[in-house]
Amino acid sequence: MPIAKFEMGVGRIASIKIHFNNNSEGNKLTYHWNFGDGKESTKRNPSRNPNYS
């Protein structure tokens, strides 16, 4: 049974890059990140440069 574990960290302030770390456990996991701004990712550990306009 999968166990969900997620972390978020911010890179250097100048880059404003946000890193999402998926530490979930289990076999044959798939990933779907929805960032709430129309952007999505299927990567295990995506990074984003959010648009703060």
C-alpha positions, 0 to 999 in steps of 0.5 A: 500500500502506498504511503504519501510523503511530500516536502517543499523547499525554496531555492535561493531567493534570487531564483524563486524556484520551488522544489517539490520532493516526493518521498512516497513509498510503494511500487508502480507509483504515478505522479500528478502535480497540479499547481493550481495555476493551470500548470501540472507535472507528472515528474516525481520531484518537479521544480517550479518558477511560479508567476507572481504577477 
